[in-house]
Amino acid sequence: MLVRSTIGEVLKDLRLEQGKTLRTISADARVALGYLSELERGQKEASSEILDALAFALGVPTYQIIVEAGYRMMPSVELDKRKETLYTQYHNVNHYEKVG
Amino acid sequence: MLVRSTIGEVLKDLRLEQGKTLRTISADARVALGYLSELERGQKEASSEILDALAFALGVPTYQIIVEAGYRMMPSVELDKRKETLYTQYHNVNHYEKVG
């Protein structure tokens, strides 16, 4: 699964969870309606600026979309290892913040 | 922090952890050297295909780059809430896989 397809799914799911239309998010994020539709279907890459605008329109931080997309890309065969990975990653984040 | 800047940092850190040069990763991933350098500095957006190629050259699954970038984008003020978010996200992943 390509990153853009997974990000598109996350964007669509977040929008539908809130009962919002493509038109509403398009207007709030100032992203063209057709382009937003293509993004949700994984047919276009979202620039970082457009991701920020869409996250803002959806009322979530950008990192939530990114982390959610990353989780969805994990193969199910690695389910058992996932918790350990999360812990490791979490630990690393703290480490980076300490030294950064 | 923009997504592309954070992804660039992750790509660079993964490369340096392995003691590899831009030239090596560029050749292994078949990505132009100058373009790879711009990606690492957050000056260009990586397409999903290029991200896959770079992840392969770095010997990690693409989702690891994505999740790591997402974690690094989390503001430190949310550190306490982070574990809870991770649990929620983890739970969601299982849910999606069950219904998917």
Backbone of each chain as ProteinMPNN parsed JSONL, in Angstrom:
{"seq_chain_A": "MLVRSTIGEVLKDLRLEQGKTLRTISADARVALGYLSELERGQKEASSEILDALAFALGVPTYQIIVEAGYRMMPSVELDKRKETLYTQYHNVNHYEKVG", "coords_chain_A": {"N_chain_A": [[0.855, -1.205, 0.0], [0.626, 2.15, -0.922], [1.986, 5.17, 0.495], [0.502, 7.515, -0.058], [-2.026, 6.485, -0.663], [-2.83, 5.409, 1.762], [-2.782, 7.658, 3.438], [-4.776, 9.078, 2.151], [-7.01, 7.477, 2.744], [-7.116, 7.814, 5.517], [-7.642, 10.562, 5.697], [-10.179, 10.627, 4.506], [-11.664, 8.963, 6.255], [-11.494, 10.413, 8.655], [-12.924, 12.685, 7.918], [-15.484, 11.583, 7.325], [-16.15, 10.506, 9.808], [-16.794, 12.792, 11.127], [-19.014, 13.537, 9.863], [-18.826, 15.26, 7.71], [-18.861, 16.953, 4.516], [-17.12, 16.605, 1.338], [-17.182, 19.1, 0.171], [-17.365, 20.901, 2.329], [-14.919, 20.504, 3.748], [-13.167, 21.077, 1.707], [-13.678, 23.821, 1.334], [-13.043, 24.855, 3.894], [-10.341, 24.194, 4.134], [-9.328, 25.396, 1.984], [-8.727, 23.977, -0.357], [-8.938, 22.732, -3.589], [-11.973, 21.171, -4.637], [-12.038, 18.905, -6.41], [-9.4, 18.139, -6.301], [-9.105, 17.481, -3.597], [-10.772, 15.274, -3.526], [-9.334, 13.538, -5.178], [-7.061, 13.249, -3.598], [-8.123, 11.87, -1.384], [-8.671, 9.471, -2.604], [-6.195, 8.543, -3.064], [-4.909, 9.274, -5.37], [-3.398, 11.474, -5.815], [-0.444, 13.137, -4.579], [-0.218, 14.667, -1.421], [1.012, 17.85, -0.662], [3.145, 19.014, 2.008], [2.163, 21.401, 3.052], [-0.502, 21.392, 2.226], [-1.394, 19.152, 3.573], [-1.213, 20.112, 6.199], [-3.163, 22.13, 6.087], [-5.476, 20.618, 5.595], [-5.531, 18.996, 7.864], [-5.963, 20.944, 9.8], [-8.512, 21.841, 9.002], [-9.89, 19.545, 9.554], [-9.697, 19.46, 12.213], [-7.654, 18.181, 13.632], [-4.289, 17.472, 14.821], [-1.54, 17.572, 12.512], [0.307, 15.503, 12.84], [-1.209, 13.412, 13.787], [-2.583, 12.39, 11.617], [-0.423, 11.451, 10.155], [0.813, 9.535, 11.87], [-1.329, 7.761, 12.211], [-1.659, 6.894, 9.557], [0.788, 5.585, 9.236], [0.504, 3.476, 11.087], [-1.588, 2.062, 9.924], [-0.337, 1.049, 7.734], [1.193, -0.977, 8.67], [1.936, -4.405, 8.408], [-0.314, -7.101, 9.16], [0.836, -9.408, 10.059], [2.78, -8.583, 11.713], [1.647, -7.881, 14.031], [2.041, -8.786, 16.721], [4.538, -7.897, 17.287], [4.148, -5.25, 17.302], [3.455, -3.684, 19.554], [5.804, -3.649, 20.96], [7.434, -2.285, 19.16], [6.133, 0.173, 19.172], [6.669, 0.976, 21.773], [9.429, 1.211, 21.651], [9.729, 3.193, 19.701], [8.447, 5.253, 20.975], [10.114, 5.659, 23.108], [12.367, 6.487, 21.729], [11.487, 8.949, 20.737], [11.408, 10.495, 23.047], [14.104, 10.486, 23.59], [15.164, 11.869, 21.377], [14.067, 14.347, 21.854], [15.334, 15.091, 24.122], [18.025, 15.349, 23.381], [17.841, 17.103, 21.297]], "CA_chain_A": [[0.0, 0.0, 0.0], [1.423, 3.37, -1.004], [1.728, 6.152, 1.557], [-0.569, 8.45, -0.435], [-3.313, 5.787, -0.576], [-3.178, 5.27, 3.175], [-3.107, 9.008, 3.921], [-6.092, 9.388, 1.587], [-8.021, 6.765, 3.536], [-7.201, 8.453, 6.838], [-8.328, 11.845, 5.493], [-11.591, 10.355, 4.246], [-12.275, 8.43, 7.474], [-11.632, 11.523, 9.611], [-14.009, 13.533, 7.418], [-16.767, 10.891, 7.465], [-16.431, 10.401, 11.256], [-17.354, 14.07, 11.55], [-20.202, 13.781, 9.052], [-18.6, 16.431, 6.853], [-18.791, 16.695, 3.079], [-15.927, 17.058, 0.624], [-17.336, 20.523, -0.077], [-17.048, 21.633, 3.565], [-13.47, 20.439, 4.013], [-12.54, 21.818, 0.606], [-13.8, 25.259, 1.607], [-12.323, 25.189, 5.134], [-8.897, 24.041, 3.946], [-8.988, 26.104, 0.736], [-8.165, 23.004, -1.298], [-9.955, 22.495, -4.622], [-12.827, 20.001, -4.379], [-11.596, 17.761, -7.202], [-8.079, 17.749, -5.797], [-9.343, 16.801, -2.322], [-11.327, 13.961, -3.859], [-8.217, 12.722, -5.672], [-6.208, 12.935, -2.443], [-8.784, 10.83, -0.577], [-8.597, 8.202, -3.337], [-4.789, 8.173, -3.229], [-4.49, 9.514, -6.75], [-2.443, 12.593, -5.819], [0.339, 13.319, -3.361], [-0.489, 15.932, -0.732], [2.194, 18.554, -0.159], [3.112, 19.2, 3.462], [1.307, 22.551, 3.362], [-1.902, 20.972, 2.045], [-1.705, 18.257, 4.701], [-1.451, 20.971, 7.363], [-4.452, 22.812, 5.9], [-6.542, 19.618, 5.741], [-5.565, 18.615, 9.28], [-6.606, 22.062, 10.503], [-9.941, 21.806, 8.659], [-10.461, 18.355, 10.191], [-9.599, 19.644, 13.658], [-6.671, 17.281, 14.258], [-2.913, 17.838, 14.489], [-1.028, 16.862, 11.329], [1.004, 14.263, 13.193], [-2.182, 12.338, 14.005], [-2.817, 11.798, 10.293], [0.802, 10.738, 9.756], [0.978, 8.339, 12.708], [-2.427, 6.849, 11.871], [-1.332, 6.298, 8.261], [1.888, 4.642, 9.473], [-0.039, 2.282, 11.747], [-2.417, 1.294, 8.983], [0.54, 0.401, 6.759], [1.877, -2.12, 9.279], [1.304, -5.679, 8.047], [-0.937, -7.743, 10.321], [1.716, -10.461, 10.583], [3.679, -8.004, 12.709], [0.82, -7.386, 15.138], [2.603, -9.095, 18.027], [5.749, -7.093, 17.504], [3.846, -3.839, 17.158], [3.509, -2.983, 20.841], [7.212, -3.441, 21.28], [7.899, -1.223, 18.268], [5.582, 1.436, 19.648], [7.408, 1.368, 22.954], [10.754, 1.632, 21.22], [9.588, 4.469, 19.011], [8.083, 6.239, 21.989], [11.347, 5.919, 23.84], [13.224, 7.273, 20.84], [10.991, 10.318, 20.669], [11.899, 11.185, 24.237], [15.543, 10.632, 23.433], [15.427, 12.946, 20.419], [13.722, 15.641, 22.436], [16.361, 15.413, 25.118], [19.276, 15.773, 22.754], [17.584, 18.06, 20.21]], "C_chain_A": [[0.886, 1.248, 0.0], [1.031, 4.347, 0.099], [0.547, 7.047, 1.18], [-1.948, 7.796, -0.368], [-3.775, 5.713, 0.875], [-3.546, 6.624, 3.772], [-4.483, 9.42, 3.398], [-7.219, 8.731, 2.371], [-8.221, 7.418, 4.894], [-7.959, 9.779, 6.723], [-9.827, 11.632, 5.31], [-12.302, 9.877, 5.515], [-12.493, 9.539, 8.507], [-12.805, 12.418, 9.207], [-15.368, 12.873, 7.662], [-17.162, 10.729, 8.939], [-17.125, 11.665, 11.756], [-18.602, 14.433, 10.74], [-20.062, 14.993, 8.138], [-18.491, 16.029, 5.387], [-17.435, 17.125, 2.521], [-15.969, 18.578, 0.463], [-16.936, 21.361, 1.148], [-15.545, 21.675, 3.815], [-12.708, 21.213, 2.945], [-12.545, 23.315, 0.88], [-12.96, 25.652, 2.822], [-10.803, 25.144, 4.938], [-8.395, 24.825, 2.73], [-8.201, 25.191, -0.218], [-9.277, 22.706, -2.314], [-10.67, 21.17, -4.397], [-12.33, 18.752, -5.121], [-10.263, 17.222, -6.726], [-8.219, 16.986, -4.485], [-9.867, 15.386, -2.565], [-10.234, 13.015, -4.361], [-7.269, 12.316, -4.538], [-6.806, 11.789, -1.634], [-8.71, 9.472, -1.268], [-7.156, 7.778, -3.625], [-4.263, 8.392, -4.625], [-3.536, 10.697, -6.884], [-1.659, 12.587, -4.512], [-0.049, 14.662, -2.73], [0.836, 16.577, -0.334], [2.041, 18.728, 1.349], [2.184, 20.347, 3.851], [-0.179, 22.177, 3.231], [-2.317, 20.011, 3.158], [-2.005, 19.067, 5.956], [-2.826, 21.635, 7.27], [-5.61, 21.84, 6.1], [-6.671, 19.173, 7.2], [-6.279, 19.7, 10.087], [-8.114, 22.047, 10.252], [-10.639, 20.619, 9.33], [-10.346, 18.415, 11.714], [-8.662, 18.678, 14.359], [-5.265, 17.805, 13.956], [-2.417, 16.994, 13.32], [-0.394, 15.528, 11.702], [0.027, 13.106, 13.399], [-2.487, 11.619, 12.686], [-1.624, 10.932, 9.882], [0.965, 9.441, 10.546], [-0.095, 7.303, 12.367], [-2.135, 6.141, 10.537], [-0.226, 5.252, 8.423], [1.391, 3.352, 10.104], [-0.81, 1.414, 10.764], [-1.574, 0.559, 7.951], [1.247, -0.818, 7.331], [1.172, -3.417, 8.875], [0.801, -6.395, 9.296], [-0.067, -8.853, 10.889], [2.644, -9.917, 11.666], [2.915, -7.482, 13.926], [1.473, -7.597, 16.493], [3.809, -8.229, 18.344], [5.423, -5.607, 17.633], [3.975, -3.074, 18.478], [4.938, -2.669, 21.221], [7.788, -2.297, 20.445], [7.419, 0.128, 18.782], [6.372, 1.916, 20.853], [8.779, 1.927, 22.553], [10.706, 3.017, 20.587], [9.315, 5.569, 20.024], [9.321, 6.659, 22.766], [12.278, 6.809, 23.013], [12.797, 8.73, 20.767], [11.518, 11.109, 21.85], [13.39, 11.474, 24.112], [15.858, 11.819, 22.516], [15.142, 14.294, 21.048], [14.764, 16.081, 23.464], [17.598, 15.986, 24.456], [19.076, 16.896, 21.736], [17.709, 19.513, 20.639]], "O_chain_A": [[1.786, 1.378, 0.829], [-0.105, 4.349, 0.572], [-0.319, 7.308, 2.016], [-2.934, 8.463, -0.053], [-4.948, 5.924, 1.181], [-4.511, 6.728, 4.529], [-5.264, 10.04, 4.12], [-8.252, 9.349, 2.631], [-9.349, 7.56, 5.366], [-8.816, 10.082, 7.554], [-10.643, 12.356, 5.88], [-13.408, 10.327, 5.817], [-13.54, 9.6, 9.153], [-13.583, 12.854, 10.056], [-16.296, 13.52, 8.147], [-18.341, 10.801, 9.285], [-17.934, 11.62, 12.682], [-19.172, 15.51, 10.916], [-21.043, 15.669, 7.829], [-18.083, 14.914, 5.062], [-16.705, 17.898, 3.142], [-14.952, 19.259, 0.596], [-16.263, 22.384, 1.025], [-14.971, 22.736, 4.062], [-11.735, 21.91, 3.235], [-11.538, 23.995, 0.682], [-12.25, 26.657, 2.792], [-10.072, 25.955, 5.506], [-7.192, 24.905, 2.483], [-7.18, 25.572, -0.79], [-10.421, 22.459, -1.932], [-10.054, 20.175, -4.015], [-12.215, 17.677, -4.532], [-10.02, 16.015, -6.742], [-7.549, 15.975, -4.271], [-9.461, 14.432, -1.901], [-10.214, 11.835, -4.009], [-6.745, 11.202, -4.514], [-6.103, 10.856, -1.245], [-8.688, 8.437, -0.603], [-6.914, 6.796, -4.328], [-3.281, 7.768, -5.028], [-2.935, 10.899, -7.939], [-2.133, 12.106, -3.483], [-0.189, 15.667, -3.428], [1.689, 15.922, 0.264], [0.943, 18.603, 1.892], [1.495, 20.27, 4.868], [-1.005, 22.604, 4.038], [-3.453, 20.051, 3.629], [-2.939, 18.753, 6.693], [-3.562, 21.693, 8.255], [-6.619, 22.197, 6.709], [-7.778, 18.997, 7.708], [-7.101, 19.4, 10.953], [-8.902, 22.22, 11.182], [-11.83, 20.681, 9.635], [-10.836, 17.531, 12.417], [-8.841, 18.382, 15.54], [-5.061, 18.497, 12.959], [-2.824, 15.844, 13.157], [-0.534, 14.542, 10.978], [0.392, 11.946, 13.207], [-2.631, 10.397, 12.652], [-1.785, 9.839, 9.34], [1.222, 8.382, 9.973], [0.197, 6.113, 12.25], [-2.342, 4.934, 10.411], [-0.286, 4.176, 7.829], [1.803, 2.261, 9.708], [-0.696, 0.188, 10.774], [-2.019, -0.426, 7.361], [1.833, -1.607, 6.588], [-0.05, -3.519, 8.986], [1.414, -6.307, 10.36], [-0.201, -9.21, 12.06], [3.223, -10.68, 12.441], [3.459, -6.741, 14.744], [1.466, -6.694, 17.33], [4.067, -7.877, 19.495], [6.273, -4.802, 18.014], [4.525, -1.974, 18.524], [5.251, -1.592, 21.729], [8.528, -1.453, 20.95], [8.177, 1.098, 18.827], [6.708, 3.095, 20.96], [9.219, 2.964, 23.048], [11.521, 3.889, 20.888], [9.871, 6.665, 19.945], [9.544, 7.838, 23.04], [12.887, 7.749, 23.524], [13.633, 9.633, 20.739], [12.007, 12.229, 21.702], [13.87, 12.549, 24.474], [16.702, 12.658, 22.831], [15.865, 15.264, 20.82], [15.032, 17.269, 23.644], [18.152, 16.986, 24.911], [20.037, 17.564, 21.354], [17.519, 20.416, 19.823]]}, "seq_chain_B": "MLVRSTIGEVLKDLRLEQGKTLRTISADARVALGYLSELERGQKEASSEILDALAFALGVPTYQIIVEAGYRMMPSVELDKRKETLYTQYHNVNHYEKVG", "coords_chain_B": {"N_chain_B": [[6.511, 22.342, 12.349], [7.076, 21.072, 9.161], [5.755, 18.215, 7.38], [7.441, 17.183, 5.367], [9.966, 18.107, 6.165], [10.375, 16.764, 8.549], [10.262, 14.095, 7.725], [12.492, 14.134, 6.094], [14.521, 14.475, 8.008], [14.29, 12.048, 9.375], [14.967, 10.24, 7.345], [17.629, 10.988, 6.92], [18.768, 10.49, 9.466], [18.394, 7.699, 9.684], [20.045, 6.869, 7.615], [22.588, 7.816, 8.474], [22.86, 6.429, 10.876], [23.483, 3.96, 9.895], [25.874, 4.398, 8.844], [26.069, 5.1, 6.182], [26.631, 6.638, 2.965], [25.293, 9.499, 1.163], [25.656, 8.957, -1.504], [25.686, 6.146, -1.672], [23.049, 5.4, -0.823], [21.603, 6.8, -2.71], [22.357, 5.435, -5.051], [21.474, 2.809, -4.46], [18.732, 3.194, -4.13], [18.069, 4.268, -6.487], [17.684, 7.026, -6.8], [18.23, 10.355, -7.651], [21.265, 11.9, -6.633], [21.4, 14.664, -5.862], [18.727, 15.215, -5.506], [18.033, 13.466, -3.442], [19.555, 14.609, -1.412], [18.22, 17.053, -1.185], [15.752, 16.109, -0.314], [16.432, 15.094, 2.219], [16.977, 17.445, 3.501], [14.536, 18.548, 3.654], [13.598, 20.021, 1.551], [12.307, 19.183, -0.66], [9.325, 17.396, -1.647], [8.8, 13.969, -1.063], [7.702, 11.536, -3.296], [5.316, 8.837, -2.96], [6.295, 6.518, -4.137], [9.04, 7.026, -4.266], [9.622, 7.226, -1.571], [9.159, 4.565, -0.824], [11.236, 3.33, -2.251], [13.485, 4.474, -1.038], [13.148, 3.62, 1.597], [13.454, 0.885, 1.213], [16.133, 0.828, 0.361], [17.274, 1.656, 2.697], [16.739, -0.41, 4.301], [14.466, -0.654, 5.914], [10.926, -0.967, 6.729], [8.505, 1.002, 4.954], [6.491, 2.088, 6.575], [7.745, 2.461, 8.991], [9.316, 4.727, 8.698], [7.307, 6.599, 8.332], [5.727, 6.442, 10.71], [7.686, 7.092, 12.605], [8.304, 9.713, 11.779], [5.847, 10.915, 12.321], [5.751, 10.675, 15.129], [7.877, 12.309, 15.844], [6.87, 14.74, 15.227], [5.097, 15.312, 17.197], [4.186, 17.612, 19.675], [6.138, 18.476, 22.562], [4.704, 19.228, 24.777], [2.586, 17.611, 24.832], [3.372, 15.255, 25.816], [2.515, 13.704, 28.058], [0.006, 12.951, 27.328], [0.542, 11.316, 25.291], [1.006, 8.515, 25.449], [-1.518, 7.547, 25.892], [-2.764, 8.289, 23.513], [-1.321, 6.714, 21.748], [-2.133, 4.189, 22.563], [-4.836, 4.317, 21.912], [-4.702, 4.691, 19.162], [-3.476, 2.326, 18.465], [-5.388, 0.497, 19.161], [-7.35, 1.232, 17.36], [-6.177, 0.467, 14.947], [-6.277, -2.318, 15.127], [-9.024, -2.612, 15.114], [-9.681, -1.649, 12.549], [-8.476, -3.573, 11.033], [-9.934, -5.805, 11.648], [-12.491, -5.243, 10.637], [-11.906, -4.694, 8.027]], "CA_chain_B": [[7.439, 21.571, 11.5], [6.384, 20.459, 8.034], [5.939, 16.766, 7.254], [8.615, 16.85, 4.54], [11.184, 18.374, 6.945], [10.534, 15.691, 9.535], [10.608, 12.877, 6.974], [13.883, 14.331, 5.674], [15.375, 14.2, 9.17], [14.251, 10.609, 9.642], [15.754, 9.592, 6.291], [19.045, 11.27, 7.165], [19.191, 9.779, 10.683], [18.481, 6.27, 9.372], [21.242, 6.684, 6.783], [23.8, 8.031, 9.275], [22.95, 5.32, 11.841], [24.075, 2.821, 9.192], [27.172, 4.818, 8.32], [26.034, 5.098, 4.718], [26.73, 7.944, 2.323], [24.236, 9.88, 0.231], [25.936, 8.295, -2.776], [25.263, 4.738, -1.574], [21.589, 5.316, -0.794], [21.186, 7.293, -4.015], [22.535, 4.348, -6.026], [20.629, 1.668, -4.094], [17.31, 3.532, -4.305], [17.931, 4.862, -7.825], [17.187, 8.398, -6.644], [19.346, 11.246, -7.956], [21.993, 12.34, -5.438], [20.982, 16.016, -5.465], [17.333, 15.131, -5.07], [18.073, 12.832, -2.118], [20.063, 15.622, -0.488], [17.129, 18.015, -0.955], [14.747, 15.414, 0.505], [16.913, 15.025, 3.609], [16.919, 18.798, 4.082], [13.138, 18.993, 3.674], [13.373, 21.022, 0.501], [11.442, 18.579, -1.685], [8.401, 16.366, -1.182], [9.064, 12.646, -1.633], [6.512, 10.798, -3.723], [5.173, 7.562, -2.253], [7.183, 5.534, -4.766], [10.416, 7.326, -3.866], [9.721, 6.836, -0.155], [9.311, 3.102, -0.8], [12.569, 2.995, -2.752], [14.46, 4.873, -0.022], [12.978, 2.714, 2.737], [14.072, -0.386, 0.806], [17.584, 1.027, 0.366], [17.691, 1.819, 4.099], [16.466, -1.674, 4.985], [13.348, -0.557, 6.86], [9.63, -0.839, 6.065], [8.118, 2.405, 4.767], [5.681, 2.585, 7.689], [8.606, 2.877, 10.102], [9.681, 6.121, 8.433], [6.111, 7.416, 8.51], [5.383, 6.503, 12.134], [8.757, 7.839, 13.277], [8.107, 11.137, 11.455], [4.673, 11.363, 13.066], [6.114, 10.83, 16.546], [8.773, 13.464, 16.023], [6.087, 15.97, 15.054], [4.264, 15.553, 18.372], [4.774, 18.622, 20.562], [6.536, 17.89, 23.846], [3.698, 19.533, 25.798], [1.592, 16.541, 24.832], [4.056, 14.014, 26.197], [1.731, 12.903, 28.999], [-1.159, 12.399, 26.642], [0.966, 10.555, 24.127], [0.818, 7.084, 25.632], [-2.939, 7.289, 25.721], [-3.019, 8.382, 22.073], [-0.747, 5.532, 21.099], [-3.005, 3.055, 22.85], [-6.06, 4.5, 21.135], [-4.377, 4.454, 17.761], [-3.181, 0.909, 18.329], [-6.686, -0.148, 19.219], [-8.029, 1.517, 16.085], [-5.57, -0.342, 13.893], [-6.869, -3.659, 15.225], [-10.411, -2.499, 14.714], [-9.749, -1.528, 11.092], [-8.097, -4.845, 10.405], [-11.034, -6.745, 11.848], [-13.627, -4.929, 9.775], [-11.437, -4.4, 6.664]], "C_chain_B": [[6.651, 20.877, 10.39], [6.699, 18.961, 7.952], [7.216, 16.464, 6.476], [9.936, 17.092, 5.284], [11.45, 17.234, 7.918], [10.906, 14.384, 8.848], [12.066, 12.955, 6.507], [14.856, 14.011, 6.807], [15.446, 12.705, 9.465], [15.109, 9.865, 8.618], [17.25, 9.774, 6.544], [19.563, 10.491, 8.377], [19.343, 8.278, 10.434], [19.751, 5.985, 8.569], [22.519, 6.789, 7.628], [23.992, 6.926, 10.318], [23.646, 4.115, 11.215], [25.43, 3.16, 8.582], [27.227, 4.843, 6.806], [26.081, 6.526, 4.166], [25.493, 8.219, 1.476], [24.4, 9.1, -1.072], [25.445, 6.841, -2.781], [23.746, 4.607, -1.652], [21.014, 5.762, -2.142], [21.253, 6.182, -5.061], [21.572, 3.193, -5.736], [19.151, 1.945, -4.367], [17.017, 4.067, -5.709], [17.22, 6.212, -7.757], [18.389, 9.314, -6.855], [19.948, 11.811, -6.666], [21.513, 13.704, -4.951], [19.565, 16.041, -4.925], [17.257, 14.525, -3.673], [18.541, 13.835, -1.062], [18.981, 16.659, -0.159], [16.027, 17.403, -0.09], [15.166, 15.416, 1.968], [16.841, 16.391, 4.283], [15.495, 19.365, 4.063], [12.806, 20.009, 2.604], [12.519, 20.487, -0.643], [10.492, 17.591, -1.025], [8.793, 15.039, -1.832], [7.748, 12.035, -2.083], [6.473, 9.469, -2.966], [6.115, 6.51, -2.823], [8.636, 5.763, -4.342], [10.634, 6.976, -2.396], [9.918, 5.326, -0.032], [10.723, 2.695, -1.22], [13.638, 3.332, -1.705], [14.374, 3.962, 1.2], [13.655, 1.375, 2.429], [15.597, -0.281, 0.871], [18.118, 1.137, 1.795], [17.384, 0.567, 4.923], [15.381, -1.6, 6.036], [12.033, -0.545, 6.086], [9.236, 0.641, 5.996], [7.345, 2.946, 5.972], [6.546, 3.045, 8.856], [9.037, 4.332, 9.944], [8.496, 7.04, 8.734], [5.755, 7.572, 9.992], [6.423, 7.324, 12.89], [8.6, 9.345, 13.024], [6.925, 11.687, 12.244], [4.994, 11.599, 14.53], [6.957, 12.08, 16.767], [8.023, 14.78, 15.895], [5.221, 16.286, 16.277], [4.926, 16.599, 19.267], [5.051, 18.025, 21.94], [5.52, 18.181, 24.947], [2.655, 18.426, 25.875], [2.188, 15.208, 25.256], [3.188, 13.12, 27.074], [0.551, 12.237, 28.315], [-0.769, 11.372, 25.583], [0.703, 9.059, 24.269], [-0.638, 6.7, 25.407], [-3.3, 7.304, 24.232], [-2.522, 7.134, 21.368], [-1.645, 4.333, 21.335], [-4.256, 3.125, 21.987], [-5.807, 4.169, 19.671], [-4.171, 2.962, 17.53], [-4.486, 0.118, 18.284], [-7.429, 0.035, 17.889], [-7.488, 0.641, 14.957], [-6.181, -1.74, 13.906], [-8.304, -3.652, 14.727], [-10.526, -2.471, 13.184], [-9.448, -2.878, 10.439], [-9.219, -5.874, 10.533], [-12.163, -6.505, 10.839], [-13.225, -4.841, 8.309], [-11.533, -5.615, 5.738]], "O_chain_B": [[5.674, 20.177, 10.657], [7.756, 18.504, 8.389], [7.991, 15.593, 6.87], [10.911, 16.373, 5.065], [12.587, 16.794, 8.091], [11.766, 13.649, 9.332], [12.783, 11.954, 6.526], [15.881, 13.363, 6.597], [16.511, 12.165, 9.763], [15.879, 8.973, 8.973], [18.035, 8.836, 6.4], [20.646, 9.907, 8.335], [20.294, 7.657, 10.908], [20.442, 4.995, 8.809], [23.418, 5.957, 7.511], [25.119, 6.529, 10.615], [24.314, 3.344, 11.905], [26.051, 2.341, 7.904], [28.283, 4.636, 6.209], [25.635, 7.478, 4.806], [24.747, 7.307, 1.12], [23.424, 8.642, -1.666], [24.866, 6.371, -3.761], [23.218, 3.816, -2.434], [20.058, 5.172, -2.646], [20.329, 6.008, -5.855], [20.933, 2.665, -6.646], [18.409, 1.055, -4.781], [15.862, 4.289, -6.071], [16.303, 6.502, -8.525], [19.456, 9.071, -6.291], [19.226, 12.155, -5.73], [21.249, 13.882, -3.762], [19.247, 16.795, -4.005], [16.511, 15.006, -2.821], [17.992, 13.898, 0.038], [18.843, 17.087, 0.986], [15.442, 18.079, 0.755], [14.359, 15.704, 2.853], [16.663, 16.48, 5.498], [15.279, 20.524, 4.415], [11.846, 20.769, 2.733], [12.061, 21.251, -1.493], [10.803, 17.018, 0.019], [9.085, 14.997, -3.027], [6.78, 12.021, -1.323], [7.479, 9.035, -2.404], [6.671, 5.702, -2.078], [9.373, 4.81, -4.09], [11.699, 6.488, -2.02], [10.739, 4.861, 0.759], [11.328, 1.816, -0.608], [14.583, 2.568, -1.511], [15.395, 3.579, 1.771], [14.342, 0.806, 3.277], [16.269, -1.182, 1.372], [19.258, 0.765, 2.074], [17.729, 0.494, 6.102], [15.372, -2.406, 6.967], [12.01, -0.159, 4.918], [9.591, 1.429, 6.872], [7.51, 4.105, 6.352], [6.14, 3.916, 9.625], [9.115, 5.078, 10.921], [8.658, 8.114, 9.313], [5.513, 8.681, 10.47], [6.071, 8.16, 13.722], [8.746, 10.152, 13.943], [6.991, 12.796, 12.774], [4.568, 12.596, 15.113], [6.775, 12.808, 17.742], [8.476, 15.812, 16.391], [4.677, 17.385, 16.39], [6.11, 16.479, 19.582], [4.299, 17.179, 22.424], [5.472, 17.463, 25.946], [1.927, 18.315, 26.862], [1.573, 14.158, 25.072], [3.13, 11.91, 26.858], [0.147, 11.126, 28.661], [-1.615, 10.657, 25.046], [0.236, 8.411, 23.332], [-0.943, 5.666, 24.812], [-4.042, 6.446, 23.753], [-3.201, 6.57, 20.511], [-1.895, 3.548, 20.42], [-4.683, 2.127, 21.406], [-6.587, 3.465, 19.03], [-4.63, 2.405, 16.532], [-4.655, -0.799, 17.48], [-8.05, -0.895, 17.375], [-8.244, 0.142, 14.124], [-6.553, -2.283, 12.866], [-8.741, -4.558, 14.017], [-11.353, -3.172, 12.6], [-10.064, -3.269, 9.447], [-9.425, -6.703, 9.645], [-12.713, -7.446, 10.268], [-14.085, -4.902, 7.431], [-11.177, -5.524, 4.563]]}, "name": "protein", "num_of_chains": 2, "seq": "MLVRSTIGEVLKDLRLEQGKTLRTISADARVALGYLSELERGQKEASSEILDALAFALGVPTYQIIVEAGYRMMPSVELDKRKETLYTQYHNVNHYEKVGMLVRSTIGEVLKDLRLEQGKTLRTISADARVALGYLSELERGQKEASSEILDALAFALGVPTYQIIVEAGYRMMPSVELDKRKETLYTQYHNVNHYEKVG"}
